[in-house]
Each structure stands twice: as C-alpha cells, then as structure tokens.
Amino acid sequence: MRVAFMGTPEFSVPALSALIEAGHEIACVYSQPPRPAGRGHKKRPSPIQELAESLDLDARQPSSLGEKTVQAEFLSLNADVAVVVAYGLILPKPILSGPRLGCLNIHASLLPRWRGAAPIQRAILAGESETGITIMQIDDGLDTGPILAVERVPITKKTTASNLHDELANIGARLIVEVLSNDLPSPVSQPEEGVTYAQKLDRSEGRIDWTRASSEIDRRVRALNPWPGVWCELNSERLQIFSVKPVNGSGVPGTVIAEPLIVACGEGALQIDQVQRAGRSKMPTADFVRGYPVPIGTVFS
C-alpha cells in the first residue's frame, strides 16, 4: 500500500522499519519538530526523523496539522492509509478522512483500558497482570476508535517500562504489517466498560513515599525509569534509584534496617540494588556504600 507514516519517538521506529521491509510504499513520514535536548539544549531531530532522512524518505515536521496548507500537502499524497504510532499531534478531520482506508493507530494497551499518553507506565504502576498492543481505526476521540487487531502481553514482577516498551514496539510493528497484508479486518467497537486514562507522566511522580507498600514502590521504580526517574533524599542530597527488590522487614518507613541498603516501607521493605548520586555514574549499591557509608538507622526523607 501507499502509506503515510506519522510517529516521533523510538517506539515508532520498528513499525516504520517493518512497513518498509514488507514492501509498502512510504509516501511521506511525519514527526514532531526537533526539540532541545542534552546539556547544551541543542535541537535534536526525533528518532523517526533521523530514520526517514537516513533512508532518503520525504520527511516533514509540521508543528501543527491545523493549517490548510499542511492539510492540502497531506491530501496530495493520495495515501491508501496513514499509520500513526506515538505521533503526539491531534489529527484534524481533513487528515482523518484523507487516506482511502483512513488512519490506523498502534496503541500500547488493551483498549479501552489506558487510553492516552503513558499506557506502558500506567499499566505497571497499577499492578496490571497484562497489557498489549491494539491496532485501531482513529476517529475524532481520544483512542476511542474501533479495534482491528489485539495482541496480549503478560506483565510480571520483573517487567520494567524499558523492556515492555521494546517488546510492545516490536509486536506493534509485526501486527500492523499483518493488518495491512490483506483487506483490513472488520472493525469492532470498543466496549463502554473498562475505560481508563493513562495521564501524561509528571516529574513529581518520581519521588518515593516510603509510607507506601514495598510492592507499590517497586512498581514505581520499574515503571518510571528512565523517565522521569525515581528518587529520594539522603542527607539532603538527591539519590536516584534504578533497581529494587521487595524483601521481608519492618520499621519506621524510610529507615535503613539492614545492610547494604534495605529500607523499611509502610508495608514490608525494599532492598535497593542500583543507585546514582547527582553528578555521578549509576552503580550497584555495594559499590555505592563503600564510598558513601549508610549505616543502619539512617533515615531517607
């Protein structure tokens, strides 16, 4: 098919690569404009823009799709279908109705659960036992369109946002190729029950509340790394935490109760396995406490 592809982050890359490998004609690749990044805040193109330009594809980065000229340029592509993966911009009606088969979205949840911006992280935070990929026809609602295909993935007690992100990205790439390989499957309306919304992540969510259960804090660490990151304060210094393990133990929440670094929670305790001080490298806890002793009885704020 003649495909207009619309995506921005790393999550979108496997889908674009899979469509090209499957032999579809990529009419154009849309992504969000370059954003400031790094310490120098130099504008950096998105992963999708970089891939498209490396393959000499027509790559466009409009800041909005609301302008008439942008819409006219899109319609002139005469695309059979638009494939949308974590693009990040609202598609107005002229865009939605432009391609012959409409616009299809690869969404990282089992719709109608976790509509919205951060479905991978919210599923882990909520303690879900499974999530997955949904291929849906985009309508003018927020992830409300009819479903064309679904594939489920278990969430275990070791699942992190990083590895779930990669697994779902690859499944979405395979599934969209299957959907486009023949006539589109018959769409099925989303059920009205079970709707939840995956709100955008906020930096403040990364701060640990030690009065919470160890299992809940563990999910937070697995869900919010690498961004926005999970942290606490030790001796008025921020300490970022990358890996933990719930263990048996009790005490005043936030207090170190065993070596090398086991901290009491509101319920149970956490063994902290990997940390990073501000301006330092990430390191195993055993290496951290050799240079920065944290004796039993120390209290994390």
ZIZI-V486179 format. One record per helix or strand of 3 or more residues. SS is the DSSP state (helix for helix, strand for strand). FROM is the first residue (numbers start at 1). TO is the last residue. If there is no record, write none. Layout:
ss:from:to
SS:FROM:TO
SS:FROM:TO
This chain:
ss:from:to
strand:2:7
helix:10:21
strand:25:30
strand:35:37
strand:42:44
helix:47:54
helix:68:75
strand:81:85
helix:93:96
strand:103:107
helix:119:125
strand:130:137
strand:147:154
helix:161:180
helix:203:206
helix:214:224
strand:230:234
strand:237:247
strand:255:258
strand:262:264
strand:269:277
helix:285:291
